[in-house]
Amino acid sequence: MLGLRSRTRGDGQVPDEHAAEVTAAGIARLAGVGRAAVSNWRRRHEDFPKPVGGTETSPSFALADIEQWLRDQGKLVEVPLRERVWQQLAAHPAGSVTALVHAGCALLLVRDRPTGWAEIAALSDERLSDVLPTALEELLTARFGFARAVRTPLPADLAPSVPLMRGAAELAAALGARQAFEFLLGRHLDANPRQYTLTPPGLAELMAAMAAEAAGPTPTVLDPACGTGGLLRAVQRPTALHAQDADPELAALTALRLALHGDADIRSAAGDTLRADAFPTLTADAVLCHPPFNERSWGHDELAYDPRWEYGFPARTESELAWVQHALARLRDGGTAVLLMPPAVASRRSGRRIRADLLRRGALRAVIALPAGAAPPYGIPLHLWVLHRPGPGHRPAPELLLVDTTGLVQDGGRDKLPWPTVQGAVLDAWNGRAEPGVSRSVPVIELLDDDVDLAPARHLAAPAAGGTAAELEAVRARLDETLRRTLSLAPTPAAPGRPAARTLTTVGELARAGALQLRAGGAGASPAGGPVLTEQDVLYGTAPSGTLPDGPAEDPVLVEQGDVVVPVIGGGSIARVVDAATAGAALGRNLQLLRPDPAALDPWFLAGFLRGTANNRQASSFASTATRLDVRRLQLPRLPLADQRRYGERFRALGEFEDALRLAGRLGDQLVQGLYDGLADGTVRPE
């Protein structure tokens, strides 16, 4: 972002040095158009505002000038409040994180001391920035103590943030202070996905529930690697929450997020937890932690004699076992820790002595394998370790609970994880309701061999893929029926023809002519927790299966029957016509919706021609390592509606045949693997 300095605009005027700026992408979002339209406006309209910053290839414009120009052109009736506040935050001259902290401070003042905020808000901008630090110093000290991660900003720091803070307070009046902050934080995280390692809400709820099930009420909870505070936010009815993170900005954001979420006593600190523990005397009821993985510079050389290594000094390659022992050291006797771990920690030879001592002394109570996609890195099935701090007179548990939930998810992908199913299976296992192939309590003596391998899959027999012999017979019957239907749907031999000389048009031209509407999928929450159509659903022809985080977000794009949905990332020629069963779902990320005017375009005709290989090739470009499709460049012929419908009927028939083939393939795979497993484990006889 640009620093605080005066600049001269292209018209010779000097803009307000604190004015918010917006890029071409932000202008497109404000007007509900693509970036290409913004480029066209700049070329065609001499009165389009001149850039005030940025670079030649990525200029930025004064937000107020852009809003006024869009209104004058009739392209903007009213900027949504949420969008206006977000643009102010994203364009803040000190950076979006600083802006988010300032907005969070204002929202906390609105929430905890609404009368005080109302009095301050009545002042002029200049006077407000002078008075606000005093009010914030008192409030922040009361909520976070004297040694805190959220520093009181100075008047000079607040000057560029005054419009943002007023807008945030206005947003709080509409949504509530907590929801307003969650919206702004969510937008910031979505805009910077590679900067943060997040714990998904479903996993955070599971970890908090495990701690509560194991230790009972957890009034005092610690997260020593808090990130954005997602784990502590999932704790139910806490009295005190302690958070630490090496990044001072994350520690500040976590403190504000937790303070806006409830009335617990919040203590948040910045610093390297293993080298500089901010809570050395804490005895927490529970510790929840998603630590950094595979760190080599965690402090091995300087921490050799640290008293926390009660179960053994971790090797340089075993940073995760250092976090495990830090968590145990900060628990009260009988307290519980739940940590997210990479699967290699359960079996690496360098950590076997510490694993063995954790087992012998009863500190490790459960190892739970999660499905791939549960948390970053999304490609591997991570583990949860549940630990217990033994107290005086504690008798070590003779068994270790091992749970493997990887088989509960047939089609992987982070958008498809059935968190209620996973959480239910884990809590059932913890409460003694074992399920063959999913959970088992293994005698500790069986695990104390040369490897001390605690990977659940090594000790649990996987159930047959197809189930019992009767279930396999039902799969076979359904496969027979599907194959017969597939044969009846097989296309008739193609009639020979010559390449026709057609007049072509593009999707972009049709959109400008009003023959169809273009909408992009995004992060808007589905209504009332409804389904979300994901790119995987479109690629594999399945029902809407995605879910999005709770909390306020942008208004969702809901699909309607007859819409055509196209994935824009990854290449390939895929287009799906929305049917009655899919209608009403929210449009997910990386999807483009085309809504044809039925009086001008047949949806199946549109989808069929969009799937042409040559068509997709000429409309695709490479962005980083992925192929991106520019839907506006896709071509189709200009034909009368009657001719479109003839093509559409043929394309519809091809779609039904494709669906039948896909279902037959899935059933065939299930039957084959089920028979392999059944024959191997004896549940199916070879006769």
Secondary structure, DSSP 8 states (H G I E B T S, - for coil): ---S-----TTS----TT--EEEHHHHHHHHTS-HHHHHHHHHH-TTS----EE-SSSEEEEHHHHHHHHHHTTS-S---HHHHHHHHHHT-TT-HHHHHHHHHHHHHHHHH-HHHHHHHHTS-HHHHHHHHHHHHHHHHHHHH-SS-SS----HHHHGGGHHHHHHHHHHHHHH-HHHHHHHHHHHHHHH-TTT-----HHHHHHHHHHHHHHHS--SEEEETT-TTSHHHHT-SS-SEEEEEESSHHHHHHHHHHHHHH--SEEEEEES-TTTS-S-TT--EEEEEE---SS-S-SSTTTTTT-TT-TT----TT-HHHHHHHHHHHTEEEEEEEEEEE-GGGGT-GGGHHHHHHHHHTT-EEEEEE--TTSSSSTTS--EEEEEE---TT----SEEEEEE-GGG-SS--TTS--HHHHHHHHHHHHTT---TTTEEEEEHHHH-SSS----GGGTS----TT-SHHHHHHHHHHHHHHHHHHHHHS-------------EEEHHHHHHTTSEEEEE--S---GGG--EE-HHHHHHT----B---SS--S---B--TT-EEEE-BS-S---EE--TTTTT-EE-TTEEEEEE-TTT--HHHHHHHHT-HHHHHHTEEEETTEEEE-GGG-EEE---HHHHHHHHHHHHHHHHHHHHHHHHHHHHHHHHHHHHHHHHHTSS---
